[in-house]
Every structure is written in C-alpha cells, then in structure tokens.
Amino acid sequence: MSAHSVTPNVPHALSPDPHSAALCQQLRRTVRERRRRLSAPQQHAAANALAERALQHPRFQQAQHIALYLAVDGELDTQPLIEALWQCGKQVYLPVLHPFSRGHLLFLAYRPDSPMRANRFGILEPELDLHAVCPLHQLELIATPLVAFDAHGHRLGMGGGFYDRTLAPTHHSSQPHALNRAHAARPYPIGLAHDCQQVAHIPRQIWDIPLPEILTPTRHWDWRNS
C-alpha cells in the first residue's frame, strides 16, 4: 500500500516493473526472516506493548466494529489486543478469503467461541457464515498486517493485493472529488508491525493504497498531515 493514485480494483493481469518486483521480493525475504528471528519473549513483549498503544489510540477507543487479523509467520501477535477489545465490549472481525471474488476479502465476526478453519494459505479464519459477514462500510477501523514499511508510510504486503483490492473502493471515494465524504472514512486503515519491519525504501506501485498511520510496539507513525 503505497501509491497516492489508485484505481478501484487491482487487475490480476497488471505486471509491476521487473526491477521493483525483484526488490520487493528481496525485501519480503529479508524482513520476514527478521521477524522470525524474534524470540518468544520478544514477541510476547511486543504484542502486549502494541495492545497498550492501540488501546490508547482514539480510533480504537471510539470504534465499535474493528477488523483485525491473526498473526502468522512472525507477524505481531494481535491476540492480546483482540482479548482487550472483547473486554471493552467491541465487535471484532477477521478477514476471510472471498469464496467467489478472487483476491478479495470478507470480514466475519470473531468471538471466543467462533468455529475456525484453515484457508488455502494455512491461516485460521472463521468458518463462512453469511449472517456473520460485516459489510465493509460498517467497519469503522481495519488493522492491516504488513511485511515492511518505510518512513513515508509506504506499505509492503505479501504480494497478493488482498487489502489493496478490499480497500480500493473506499480509498477511491475518499479522494477530494468524492461526493459522500461521510461514507468515505470507513473503514479507516491502520497498519500494525514490529519495529524491525521498518526499511529504508519501498518501491511504489500504481494500485497500492497508502496507510495514514502505523502502530509499532514503540512508536505511532502518523502521516495524515504530510
């Protein structure tokens, strides 16, 4: 998620610049290995610090419908934050691979007793139940995973474009020419990451969507006024 010009959908056929694509792949390998090297105590401390930081953030305090994710591959563990949000009476949602629209996500309600299944990537997600699906515009906040980020707010994901496609219509409507500014603010995206996931530079692609904020265990990155 990085470019400030975006189309409503991310075509599967688009091919990135070969040099940029190679650089992004190298960054993914480097940062994913960096995450995996974090010890269990380091991961535990980071997860608790991030939860405390998020709970102090006005967006998390005000929102009632919040989408998160379950950590894999060394990602920052969101379980302490999820449990704290449950205790605050918040509704938590998790991403589910869309069964019919390839490359898109649905968001389903997640509770302590939610039945779970592994998707084709081996990531746990709630079992598909149409009654538990939250329409995207009803989500107030969506916390996105990422592989790497830089000091300009550019985000590097796993390369599947799931979050870019999911957020593109909302981001497109939030541009200056948007007619419905009230709807354009939903869902508001915030990235979550370990501090070690910061890199010097991330190449930008035309379909990438910028993140206005990123939270790490030690810092709140905010680009809303930049």
MDAnalysis code that builds the backbone (N, CA, C; Angstrom):
import MDAnalysis as mda
import numpy as np

u = mda.Universe.empty(678, n_residues=226, atom_resindex=np.repeat(np.arange(226), 3), trajectory=True)
u.add_TopologyAttr("name", ["N", "CA", "C"] * 226)
u.add_TopologyAttr("resid", np.arange(1, 227))
u.add_TopologyAttr("resname", ["MET", "SER", "ALA", "HIS", "SER", "VAL", "THR", "PRO", "ASN", "VAL", "PRO", "HIS", "ALA", "LEU", "SER", "PRO", "ASP", "PRO", "HIS", "SER", "ALA", "ALA", "LEU", "CYS", "GLN", "GLN", "LEU", "ARG", "ARG", "THR", "VAL", "ARG", "GLU", "ARG", "ARG", "ARG", "ARG", "LEU", "SER", "ALA", "PRO", "GLN", "GLN", "HIS", "ALA", "ALA", "ALA", "ASN", "ALA", "LEU", "ALA", "GLU", "ARG", "ALA", "LEU", "GLN", "HIS", "PRO", "ARG", "PHE", "GLN", "GLN", "ALA", "GLN", "HIS", "ILE", "ALA", "LEU", "TYR", "LEU", "ALA", "VAL", "ASP", "GLY", "GLU", "LEU", "ASP", "THR", "GLN", "PRO", "LEU", "ILE", "GLU", "ALA", "LEU", "TRP", "GLN", "CYS", "GLY", "LYS", "GLN", "VAL", "TYR", "LEU", "PRO", "VAL", "LEU", "HIS", "PRO", "PHE", "SER", "ARG", "GLY", "HIS", "LEU", "LEU", "PHE", "LEU", "ALA", "TYR", "ARG", "PRO", "ASP", "SER", "PRO", "MET", "ARG", "ALA", "ASN", "ARG", "PHE", "GLY", "ILE", "LEU", "GLU", "PRO", "GLU", "LEU", "ASP", "LEU", "HIS", "ALA", "VAL", "CYS", "PRO", "LEU", "HIS", "GLN", "LEU", "GLU", "LEU", "ILE", "ALA", "THR", "PRO", "LEU", "VAL", "ALA", "PHE", "ASP", "ALA", "HIS", "GLY", "HIS", "ARG", "LEU", "GLY", "MET", "GLY", "GLY", "GLY", "PHE", "TYR", "ASP", "ARG", "THR", "LEU", "ALA", "PRO", "THR", "HIS", "HIS", "SER", "SER", "GLN", "PRO", "HIS", "ALA", "LEU", "ASN", "ARG", "ALA", "HIS", "ALA", "ALA", "ARG", "PRO", "TYR", "PRO", "ILE", "GLY", "LEU", "ALA", "HIS", "ASP", "CYS", "GLN", "GLN", "VAL", "ALA", "HIS", "ILE", "PRO", "ARG", "GLN", "ILE", "TRP", "ASP", "ILE", "PRO", "LEU", "PRO", "GLU", "ILE", "LEU", "THR", "PRO", "THR", "ARG", "HIS", "TRP", "ASP", "TRP", "ARG", "ASN", "SER"])
u.atoms.positions = np.array([
    [0.847, -1.183, 0.000],
    [0.000, 0.000, 0.000],
    [0.882, 1.231, 0.000],
    [1.031, 1.856, -1.138],
    [1.946, 2.960, -1.087],
    [1.586, 4.108, -1.989],
    [1.015, 3.879, -3.159],
    [0.830, 4.961, -4.103],
    [-0.339, 5.830, -3.695],
    [-0.313, 7.084, -4.120],
    [-1.383, 8.011, -3.795],
    [-2.357, 8.152, -4.948],
    [-2.157, 7.405, -6.015],
    [-3.099, 7.324, -7.116],
    [-3.514, 5.874, -7.238],
    [-4.836, 5.624, -7.226],
    [-5.287, 4.245, -7.142],
    [-6.529, 4.041, -7.968],
    [-6.660, 2.881, -8.576],
    [-7.861, 2.507, -9.288],
    [-8.743, 1.703, -8.355],
    [-10.086, 1.681, -8.602],
    [-10.969, 0.998, -7.680],
    [-10.683, -0.483, -7.528],
    [-10.162, -1.137, -8.546],
    [-9.846, -2.552, -8.457],
    [-8.423, -2.784, -8.909],
    [-7.821, -3.825, -8.388],
    [-6.447, -4.158, -8.731],
    [-6.478, -5.290, -9.738],
    [-6.209, -5.040, -11.015],
    [-6.278, -6.109, -12.004],
    [-5.244, -7.179, -11.721],
    [-5.654, -8.424, -11.890],
    [-4.718, -9.525, -11.676],
    [-3.658, -9.543, -12.759],
    [-3.964, -8.981, -13.934],
    [-3.044, -9.091, -15.054],
    [-1.943, -8.043, -15.029],
    [-2.068, -7.041, -14.169],
    [-1.058, -5.997, -14.141],
    [0.290, -6.573, -13.743],
    [1.316, -6.187, -14.456],
    [2.661, -6.664, -14.152],
    [3.498, -5.500, -13.661],
    [4.057, -5.576, -12.459],
    [4.884, -4.496, -11.946],
    [6.201, -4.427, -12.691],
    [6.878, -3.308, -12.554],
    [8.212, -3.164, -13.118],
    [9.092, -4.295, -12.592],
    [9.791, -5.019, -13.482],
    [10.571, -6.183, -13.035],
    [11.599, -5.850, -11.958],
    [12.257, -4.686, -12.095],
    [13.258, -4.317, -11.092],
    [12.598, -4.080, -9.738],
    [11.465, -3.353, -9.738],
    [10.758, -3.095, -8.482],
    [10.231, -4.388, -7.875],
    [9.724, -5.279, -8.734],
    [9.201, -6.549, -8.238],
    [10.299, -7.374, -7.579],
    [11.473, -7.389, -8.184],
    [12.591, -8.146, -7.611],
    [13.022, -7.552, -6.280],
    [13.039, -6.210, -6.210],
    [13.413, -5.545, -4.965],
    [12.401, -5.848, -3.865],
    [11.112, -5.828, -4.219],
    [10.079, -6.128, -3.229],
    [10.199, -7.558, -2.715],
    [10.490, -8.482, -3.606],
    [10.651, -9.871, -3.181],
    [11.833, -10.028, -2.233],
    [12.923, -9.322, -2.519],
    [14.082, -9.383, -1.636],
    [13.756, -8.784, -0.274],
    [13.021, -7.672, -0.275],
    [12.613, -7.056, 0.987],
    [11.734, -8.012, 1.792],
    [10.820, -8.687, 1.116],
    [9.954, -9.640, 1.818],
    [10.774, -10.733, 2.483],
    [11.724, -11.288, 1.753],
    [12.546, -12.356, 2.326],
    [13.331, -11.859, 3.531],
    [13.922, -10.673, 3.392],
    [14.764, -10.126, 4.455],
    [13.963, -9.831, 5.717],
    [12.834, -9.148, 5.553],
    [12.066, -8.716, 6.721],
    [11.323, -9.887, 7.358],
    [10.838, -10.811, 6.554],
    [10.178, -11.981, 7.138],
    [11.162, -12.791, 7.977],
    [12.385, -12.921, 7.506],
    [13.401, -13.628, 8.283],
    [13.726, -12.856, 9.556],
    [13.745, -11.541, 9.459],
    [13.999, -10.696, 10.628],
    [12.911, -10.910, 11.683],
    [11.664, -10.982, 11.246],
    [10.556, -11.228, 12.173],
    [10.676, -12.593, 12.832],
    [10.999, -13.590, 12.020],
    [11.061, -14.956, 12.547],
    [12.153, -15.122, 13.593],
    [13.168, -14.272, 13.541],
    [14.268, -14.388, 14.499],
    [13.910, -13.823, 15.868],
    [12.788, -13.132, 15.987],
    [12.369, -12.619, 17.287],
    [12.052, -13.793, 18.209],
    [12.552, -13.733, 19.426],
    [12.317, -14.809, 20.387],
    [10.881, -14.755, 20.901],
    [10.448, -15.832, 21.530],
    [9.106, -15.871, 22.114],
    [8.903, -14.757, 23.147],
    [9.876, -14.513, 24.055],
    [9.708, -13.388, 24.986],
    [9.627, -12.040, 24.270],
    [10.402, -11.860, 23.211],
    [10.337, -10.607, 22.455],
    [8.972, -10.442, 21.793],
    [8.448, -11.525, 21.216],
    [7.127, -11.469, 20.594],
    [6.050, -11.158, 21.640],
    [6.160, -11.780, 22.791],
    [5.180, -11.564, 23.856],
    [5.194, -10.110, 24.323],
    [6.384, -9.576, 24.550],
    [6.504, -8.185, 25.000],
    [5.988, -7.224, 23.936],
    [6.304, -7.509, 22.672],
    [5.859, -6.642, 21.582],
    [4.340, -6.645, 21.465],
    [3.730, -7.821, 21.595],
    [2.277, -7.925, 21.484],
    [1.580, -7.136, 22.588],
    [2.080, -7.237, 23.803],
    [1.475, -6.506, 24.917],
    [1.678, -5.004, 24.783],
    [2.868, -4.593, 24.328],
    [3.138, -3.164, 24.146],
    [2.257, -2.586, 23.047],
    [2.087, -3.337, 21.974],
    [1.235, -2.881, 20.880],
    [-0.214, -2.771, 21.329],
    [-0.682, -3.747, 22.095],
    [-2.058, -3.701, 22.588],
    [-2.287, -2.464, 23.446],
    [-1.334, -2.173, 24.322],
    [-1.460, -0.991, 25.180],
    [-1.475, 0.287, 24.351],
    [-0.626, 0.357, 23.342],
    [-0.567, 1.546, 22.487],
    [-1.872, 1.708, 21.704],
    [-2.387, 0.606, 21.169],
    [-3.621, 0.674, 20.389],
    [-4.801, 1.103, 21.259],
    [-4.870, 0.592, 22.479],
    [-5.988, 0.921, 23.356],
    [-5.989, 2.389, 23.768],
    [-4.846, 3.060, 23.636],
    [-4.765, 4.487, 23.935],
    [-5.067, 5.352, 22.709],
    [-5.214, 4.714, 21.550],
    [-5.444, 5.449, 20.310],
    [-6.926, 5.814, 20.203],
    [-7.251, 7.074, 19.900],
    [-8.658, 7.486, 19.827],
    [-9.494, 6.655, 18.862],
    [-8.917, 6.232, 17.753],
    [-9.678, 5.434, 16.783],
    [-10.126, 4.105, 17.390],
    [-9.231, 3.452, 18.112],
    [-9.595, 2.192, 18.758],
    [-10.576, 2.427, 19.898],
    [-10.435, 3.541, 20.598],
    [-11.332, 3.832, 21.707],
    [-12.748, 4.126, 21.220],
    [-12.873, 4.818, 20.085],
    [-14.184, 5.255, 19.609],
    [-14.904, 4.204, 18.773],
    [-14.157, 3.365, 18.074],
    [-14.774, 2.394, 17.163],
    [-15.438, 1.258, 17.932],
    [-16.545, 0.779, 17.391],
    [-17.224, -0.397, 17.944],
    [-17.046, -1.627, 17.058],
    [-16.790, -1.419, 15.784],
    [-16.631, -2.514, 14.822],
    [-15.222, -2.436, 14.242],
    [-14.361, -3.365, 14.672],
    [-12.931, -3.304, 14.363],
    [-12.482, -4.613, 13.718],
    [-11.842, -4.512, 12.568],
    [-11.284, -5.690, 11.900],
    [-9.807, -5.827, 12.256],
    [-9.420, -7.034, 12.617],
    [-8.025, -7.330, 12.921],
    [-7.600, -8.546, 12.107],
    [-6.576, -9.229, 12.530],
    [-6.083, -10.415, 11.833],
    [-5.396, -11.299, 12.861],
    [-5.236, -12.567, 12.547],
    [-4.483, -13.482, 13.400],
    [-3.073, -13.607, 12.846],
    [-2.092, -13.465, 13.720],
    [-0.694, -13.405, 13.285],
    [-0.196, -14.760, 12.789],
    [0.616, -14.710, 11.736],
    [1.332, -15.881, 11.213],
    [2.731, -15.428, 10.801],
    [3.626, -16.369, 10.663],
    [4.936, -16.100, 10.063],
    [5.708, -14.992, 10.787],
    [5.587, -14.935, 12.113],
    [6.334, -13.939, 12.863],
    [5.685, -12.580, 12.949],
    [4.467, -12.434, 12.396],
    [3.771, -11.153, 12.498],
    [3.530, -10.802, 13.965],
    [3.269, -9.526, 14.201],
    [2.986, -9.074, 15.550],
    [1.681, -9.703, 16.036],
    [1.735, -10.381, 17.150],
    [0.592, -11.117, 17.679],
    [-0.507, -10.153, 18.116],
    [-1.697, -10.322, 17.570],
    [-2.815, -9.436, 17.897],
    [-3.715, -9.992, 18.993],
    [-3.432, -11.192, 19.490],
    [-4.355, -11.812, 20.445],
    [-4.553, -10.982, 21.719],
    [-3.486, -10.410, 22.324],
    [-3.728, -9.564, 23.499],
    [-4.636, -8.375, 23.194],
    [-4.479, -7.780, 22.016],
    [-5.335, -6.657, 21.639],
    [-6.769, -7.126, 21.423],
    [-6.939, -8.242, 20.734],
    [-8.285, -8.767, 20.493],
    [-9.004, -9.033, 21.810],
    [-8.326, -9.678, 22.744],
    [-8.959, -10.001, 24.027],
    [-9.300, -8.737, 24.814],
    [-8.435, -7.732, 24.723],
    [-8.724, -6.467, 25.405],
    [-9.933, -5.776, 24.775],
    [-10.047, -5.848, 23.457],
    [-11.198, -5.241, 22.780],
    [-12.485, -5.970, 23.143],
    [-12.431, -7.279, 23.249],
    [-13.608, -8.028, 23.704],
    [-14.033, -7.562, 25.090],
    [-13.056, -7.383, 25.980],
    [-13.369, -6.955, 27.341],
    [-13.990, -5.560, 27.363],
    [-13.666, -4.758, 26.358],
    [-14.236, -3.407, 26.255],
    [-15.599, -3.411, 25.565],
    [-16.078, -4.587, 25.173],
    [-17.373, -4.678, 24.521],
    [-17.354, -4.371, 23.040],
    [-16.179, -4.368, 22.430],
    [-16.066, -4.089, 20.995],
    [-16.399, -5.340, 20.178],
    [-16.862, -5.120, 18.941],
    [-17.087, -6.205, 17.997],
    [-15.831, -6.369, 17.141],
    [-15.252, -7.560, 17.155],
    [-14.017, -7.835, 16.417],
    [-14.337, -8.700, 15.200],
    [-13.673, -8.407, 14.095],
    [-13.881, -9.144, 12.849],
    [-12.531, -9.601, 12.303],
    [-12.554, -10.721, 11.583],
    [-11.350, -11.248, 10.952],
    [-11.568, -11.397, 9.455],
    [-10.492, -11.290, 8.673],
    [-10.626, -11.463, 7.223],
    [-10.828, -12.926, 6.849],
    [-11.651, -13.129, 5.834],
    [-11.898, -14.451, 5.259],
    [-11.750, -14.327, 3.747],
    [-11.051, -15.255, 3.129],
    [-10.911, -15.220, 1.674],
    [-12.290, -15.318, 1.024],
    [-12.577, -14.385, 0.123],
    [-13.882, -14.362, -0.535],
    [-14.047, -15.631, -1.371],
    [-15.154, -16.364, -1.191],
    [-15.299, -17.640, -1.903],
    [-15.579, -17.501, -3.395],
    [-16.062, -16.328, -3.832],
    [-16.449, -16.165, -5.234],
    [-15.667, -15.076, -5.960],
    [-15.199, -14.077, -5.237],
    [-14.485, -12.954, -5.849],
    [-12.997, -13.101, -5.550],
    [-12.276, -13.672, -6.481],
    [-10.863, -13.996, -6.263],
    [-10.058, -12.751, -5.899],
    [-9.222, -12.886, -4.872],
    [-8.348, -11.793, -4.475],
    [-8.978, -10.786, -3.537],
    [-10.232, -11.009, -3.130],
    [-10.914, -10.094, -2.222],
    [-11.150, -10.763, -0.871],
    [-11.472, -9.938, 0.105],
    [-11.705, -10.412, 1.464],
    [-13.121, -10.099, 1.918],
    [-13.658, -10.969, 2.756],
    [-14.834, -10.675, 3.557],
    [-14.369, -10.536, 5.003],
    [-15.177, -9.882, 5.826],
    [-14.838, -9.760, 7.246],
    [-15.981, -10.337, 8.072],
    [-15.640, -11.360, 8.854],
    [-16.638, -12.065, 9.656],
    [-16.422, -11.806, 11.139],
    [-17.526, -11.784, 11.873],
    [-17.460, -11.593, 13.320],
    [-16.605, -12.685, 13.952],
    [-15.786, -12.276, 14.917],
    [-14.892, -13.206, 15.604],
    [-15.137, -13.097, 17.094],
    [-15.508, -14.225, 17.696],
    [-15.777, -14.294, 19.131],
    [-14.976, -15.447, 19.724],
    [-14.876, -15.515, 21.039],
    [-14.089, -16.607, 21.641],
    [-14.546, -17.999, 21.217],
    [-15.837, -18.143, 20.896],
    [-16.353, -19.467, 20.535],
    [-16.560, -19.634, 19.031],
    [-16.009, -18.738, 18.216],
    [-16.196, -18.836, 16.767],
    [-15.538, -20.102, 16.219],
    [-16.262, -20.908, 15.432],
    [-15.624, -22.059, 14.778],
    [-14.639, -21.561, 13.723],
    [-13.453, -22.160, 13.694],
    [-12.388, -21.702, 12.810],
    [-11.977, -22.815, 11.847],
    [-11.413, -22.405, 10.720],
    [-10.880, -23.339, 9.740],
    [-9.640, -22.718, 9.107],
    [-8.763, -23.546, 8.580],
    [-7.578, -23.044, 7.884],
    [-7.923, -22.806, 6.419],
    [-7.537, -21.626, 5.896],
    [-7.771, -21.358, 4.479],
    [-6.655, -21.979, 3.631],
    [-6.639, -21.695, 2.354],
    [-5.670, -22.353, 1.470],
    [-4.235, -21.921, 1.732],
    [-4.051, -20.841, 2.494],
    [-2.710, -20.407, 2.880],
    [-2.308, -20.953, 4.248],
    [-3.197, -21.738, 4.861],
    [-2.918, -22.273, 6.179],
    [-3.201, -21.304, 7.306],
    [-3.902, -20.208, 7.016],
    [-4.222, -19.192, 8.018],
    [-5.616, -19.465, 8.577],
    [-5.749, -19.451, 9.889],
    [-7.051, -19.674, 10.504],
    [-7.986, -18.503, 10.229],
    [-9.221, -18.827, 9.895],
    [-10.243, -17.807, 9.673],
    [-11.581, -18.365, 10.150],
    [-12.537, -17.503, 10.498],
    [-13.851, -18.003, 10.907],
    [-14.509, -18.787, 9.769],
    [-15.242, -19.842, 10.130],
    [-15.995, -20.575, 9.117],
    [-17.006, -19.637, 8.469],
    [-17.144, -19.770, 7.155],
    [-18.004, -18.855, 6.414],
    [-19.459, -18.986, 6.858],
    [-20.009, -17.875, 7.314],
    [-21.404, -17.784, 7.739],
    [-21.902, -16.426, 7.273],
    [-22.810, -16.423, 6.316],
    [-23.261, -15.161, 5.735],
    [-23.887, -14.242, 6.771],
    [-24.434, -14.816, 7.838],
    [-25.040, -13.987, 8.884],
    [-23.978, -13.262, 9.710],
    [-22.732, -13.720, 9.643],
    [-21.660, -13.109, 10.431],
    [-20.829, -12.120, 9.627],
    [-21.152, -11.956, 8.327],
    [-20.384, -11.041, 7.481],
    [-20.739, -9.599, 7.820],
    [-19.712, -8.779, 7.982],
    [-19.912, -7.345, 8.225],
    [-19.665, -6.595, 6.921],
    [-20.652, -5.851, 6.403],
    [-20.412, -5.040, 5.208],
    [-19.246, -4.086, 5.449],
    [-18.439, -3.895, 4.424],
    [-17.217, -3.122, 4.588],
    [-17.490, -1.729, 5.143],
    [-18.561, -1.082, 4.676],
    [-18.818, 0.292, 5.110],
    [-19.250, 0.373, 6.570],
    [-19.600, -0.779, 7.182],
    [-19.962, -0.761, 8.595],
    [-18.753, -0.934, 9.511],
    [-17.635, -1.354, 8.939],
    [-16.403, -1.414, 9.727],
    [-15.882, 0.004, 9.925],
    [-15.586, 0.349, 11.149],
    [-15.051, 1.683, 11.420],
    [-13.532, 1.715, 11.325],
    [-12.904, 0.592, 11.630],
    [-11.444, 0.541, 11.704],
    [-10.975, -0.818, 11.216],
    [-9.925, -0.817, 10.410],
    [-9.344, -2.070, 9.952],
    [-7.841, -2.029, 10.192],
    [-7.368, -2.928, 11.044],
    [-5.937, -3.027, 11.343],
    [-5.330, -4.028, 10.366],
    [-4.403, -3.570, 9.553],
    [-3.867, -4.406, 8.489],
    [-2.488, -4.950, 8.842],
    [-2.222, -6.201, 8.474],
    [-0.864, -6.723, 8.606],
    [0.001, -6.171, 7.488],
    [1.286, -6.288, 7.627],
    [2.207, -5.862, 6.576],
    [3.532, -6.575, 6.770],
    [4.313, -6.620, 5.690],
    [5.639, -7.227, 5.772],
    [6.676, -6.176, 6.117],
    [6.581, -5.009, 5.480],
    [7.566, -3.948, 5.709],
    [6.918, -2.594, 5.474],
    [7.535, -1.562, 6.028],
    [7.078, -0.190, 5.796],
    [8.284, 0.726, 5.838],
    [8.125, 1.930, 5.261],
    [9.211, 2.902, 5.331],
    [8.724, 4.165, 6.030],
    [9.619, 5.129, 6.179],
    [9.320, 6.338, 6.946],
    [8.349, 7.269, 6.236],
    [7.957, 6.927, 5.009],
    [6.998, 7.734, 4.256],
    [5.601, 7.120, 4.262],
    [5.433, 6.036, 4.986],
    [4.124, 5.420, 5.079],
    [3.814, 4.407, 4.006],
    [4.787, 4.062, 3.196],
    [4.555, 3.062, 2.163],
    [4.597, 1.670, 2.783],
    [3.649, 0.847, 2.408],
    [3.479, -0.489, 2.983],
    [3.790, -1.561, 1.957],
    [4.477, -2.595, 2.393],
    [4.725, -3.759, 1.550],
    [4.019, -4.951, 2.169],
    [3.084, -5.539, 1.424],
    [2.389, -6.719, 1.893],
    [3.029, -7.981, 1.345],
    [2.282, -9.066, 1.393],
    [2.802, -10.347, 0.926],
    [2.785, -10.465, -0.590],
    [2.136, -9.532, -1.261],
    [2.140, -9.540, -2.720],
    [0.838, -10.005, -3.340],
    [-0.122, -10.443, -2.516],
    [-1.394, -10.902, -3.066],
    [-2.368, -9.787, -3.383],
    [-2.168, -8.605, -2.794],
    [-3.034, -7.466, -3.069],
    [-4.405, -7.538, -2.419],
    [-4.595, -8.435, -1.446],
    [-5.923, -8.614, -0.855],
    [-6.444, -7.338, -0.197],
    [-5.603, -6.703, 0.613],
    [-6.062, -5.496, 1.307],
    [-6.182, -4.323, 0.346],
    [-5.304, -4.238, -0.653],
    [-5.417, -3.163, -1.640],
    [-6.746, -3.262, -2.384],
    [-7.122, -4.460, -2.821],
    [-8.387, -4.633, -3.531],
    [-9.573, -4.347, -2.616],
    [-9.486, -4.801, -1.393],
    [-10.598, -4.635, -0.466],
    [-10.836, -3.171, -0.131],
    [-9.758, -2.419, 0.048],
    [-9.883, -1.023, 0.469],
    [-9.963, -0.041, -0.686],
    [-9.685, -0.488, -1.907],
    [-9.620, 0.433, -3.039],
    [-10.897, 1.244, -3.242],
    [-12.106, 0.645, -3.227],
    [-13.298, 1.470, -3.431],
    [-13.464, 2.547, -2.369],
    [-13.179, 2.213, -1.124],
    [-13.284, 3.193, -0.043],
    [-12.256, 4.289, -0.209],
    [-11.009, 3.902, -0.536],
    [-9.958, 4.894, -0.727],
    [-10.283, 5.786, -1.909],
    [-10.798, 5.207, -2.992],
    [-11.135, 5.979, -4.183],
    [-12.192, 7.030, -3.853],
    [-13.185, 6.657, -3.041],
    [-14.258, 7.585, -2.699],
    [-13.823, 8.643, -1.708],
    [-12.655, 8.464, -1.080],
    [-12.195, 9.432, -0.084],
    [-11.322, 10.518, -0.694],
    [-11.111, 10.471, -2.020],
    [-10.316, 11.488, -2.676],
    [-11.081, 12.808, -2.698],
    [-10.424, 13.949, -3.009],
    [-11.064, 15.260, -2.909],
    [-12.352, 15.395, -3.703],
    [-12.504, 14.619, -4.821],
    [-13.697, 14.771, -5.637],
    [-14.860, 13.921, -5.140],
    [-14.667, 13.194, -4.041],
    [-15.709, 12.285, -3.565],
    [-16.977, 13.049, -3.212],
    [-18.140, 12.424, -3.509],
    [-19.412, 13.068, -3.221],
    [-19.867, 12.809, -1.795],
    [-19.583, 11.623, -1.281],
    [-20.057, 11.246, 0.049],
    [-18.877, 11.171, 1.000],
    [-18.508, 12.277, 1.604],
    [-17.330, 12.306, 2.467],
    [-17.558, 11.544, 3.771],
    [-18.802, 11.485, 4.247],
    [-19.067, 10.778, 5.497],
    [-18.794, 9.287, 5.336],
    [-19.259, 8.706, 4.222],
    [-19.040, 7.285, 3.978],
    [-17.586, 6.991, 3.661],
    [-16.877, 7.995, 3.108],
    [-15.523, 7.752, 2.615],
    [-14.554, 7.381, 3.723],
    [-14.884, 7.721, 4.958],
    [-13.947, 7.482, 6.053],
    [-13.969, 6.037, 6.542],
    [-14.843, 5.190, 6.005],
    [-14.952, 3.825, 6.515],
    [-14.555, 2.806, 5.466],
    [-13.819, 1.770, 5.895],
    [-13.141, 1.672, 7.194],
    [-11.829, 2.434, 7.177],
    [-11.425, 2.917, 8.336],
    [-10.163, 3.644, 8.452],
    [-9.047, 2.629, 8.665],
    [-8.005, 2.620, 7.814],
    [-6.942, 1.614, 7.953],
    [-5.778, 2.089, 8.818],
    [-5.307, 1.200, 9.671],
    [-4.094, 1.427, 10.458],
    [-3.238, 0.163, 10.363],
    [-1.976, 0.317, 10.025],
    [-1.081, -0.827, 9.949],
    [-0.505, -1.177, 11.311],
    [-0.263, -2.457, 11.530],
    [0.381, -2.940, 12.755],
    [1.649, -3.682, 12.369],
    [2.746, -3.399, 13.073],
    [4.017, -4.028, 12.697],
    [5.001, -4.002, 13.852],
    [5.977, -4.908, 13.782],
    [7.138, -4.834, 14.661],
    [8.002, -3.648, 14.232],
    [8.756, -3.101, 15.163],
    [9.692, -2.024, 14.822],
    [10.728, -2.489, 13.800],
    [11.114, -3.754, 13.873],
    [12.144, -4.270, 12.970],
    [11.666, -4.395, 11.533],
    [10.398, -4.123, 11.267],
    [9.879, -4.219, 9.905],
    [10.063, -2.928, 9.111],
    [10.601, -1.900, 9.739],
    [10.876, -0.665, 9.005],
    [12.094, -0.857, 8.106],
    [11.986, -0.372, 6.867],
    [13.090, -0.425, 5.908],
    [13.308, 0.972, 5.342],
    [14.404, 1.147, 4.615],
    [14.765, 2.472, 4.112],
    [13.828, 2.954, 3.016],
    [13.416, 2.047, 2.126],
    [12.605, 2.483, 0.978],
    [11.810, 1.308, 0.433],
    [10.559, 1.575, 0.057],
    [9.705, 0.575, -0.579],
    [9.248, 1.109, -1.931],
    [9.474, 0.378, -3.012],
    [9.001, 0.825, -4.333],
    [7.484, 0.962, -4.340],
    [6.990, 1.937, -5.067],
    [5.555, 2.194, -5.135],
    [4.975, 1.628, -6.422],
    [3.791, 1.028, -6.313],
    [3.049, 0.545, -7.468],
    [1.756, 1.349, -7.581],
    [1.222, 1.469, -8.799],
    [0.090, 2.359, -9.040],
    [-1.163, 1.936, -8.278],
    [-1.300, 0.624, -8.008],
    [-2.511, 0.160, -7.331],
    [-2.391, 0.169, -5.810],
    [-1.226, 0.493, -5.280],
    [-1.047, 0.487, -3.831],
    [-1.871, 1.579, -3.169],
    [-2.322, 1.313, -1.960],
    [-3.110, 2.267, -1.185],
    [-2.298, 2.696, 0.031],
    [-2.218, 3.995, 0.297],
    [-1.404, 4.464, 1.419],
    [-2.044, 4.165, 2.766],
    [-1.205, 3.961, 3.764],
    [-1.670, 3.850, 5.141],
    [-1.458, 5.194, 5.820],
    [-2.492, 5.761, 6.419],
    [-2.320, 7.036, 7.110],
    [-1.560, 6.912, 8.421],
    [-1.608, 5.713, 9.034],
    [-0.947, 5.510, 10.325],
    [-0.450, 4.069, 10.437],
    [0.632, 3.900, 11.186],
    [1.127, 2.574, 11.548],
    [1.482, 2.597, 13.028],
    [1.091, 1.560, 13.741],
    [1.459, 1.410, 15.146],
    [2.477, 0.292, 15.278],
    [3.543, 0.559, 16.019],
    [4.515, -0.464, 16.390],
    [4.566, -0.507, 17.920],
    [5.255, -1.464, 18.503],
    [5.317, -1.515, 19.968],
    [5.891, -0.261, 20.607],
    [6.745, 0.482, 19.885],
    [7.397, 1.644, 20.499],
    [7.034, 2.978, 19.866],
    [6.253, 2.963, 18.778],
    [6.050, 4.228, 18.071],
    [4.697, 4.268, 17.362],
    [4.166, 5.494, 17.263],
    [2.970, 5.773, 16.470],
    [3.398, 6.605, 15.266],
    [3.390, 5.988, 14.100],
    [3.710, 6.690, 12.857],
    [2.425, 7.309, 12.306],
    [2.457, 8.598, 11.996],
    [1.252, 9.311, 11.577],
    [1.586, 10.206, 10.387],
    [0.981, 9.897, 9.235],
    [1.234, 10.672, 8.012],
    [-0.006, 11.431, 7.555],
    [-0.989, 11.609, 8.402],
    [-2.243, 12.229, 7.975],
    [-2.062, 13.656, 7.489],
    [-1.110, 14.366, 8.028],
    [-0.915, 15.767, 7.642],
    [0.316, 15.978, 6.777],
    [0.863, 14.879, 6.235],
    [2.071, 15.013, 5.409],
    [1.722, 14.989, 3.935],
])
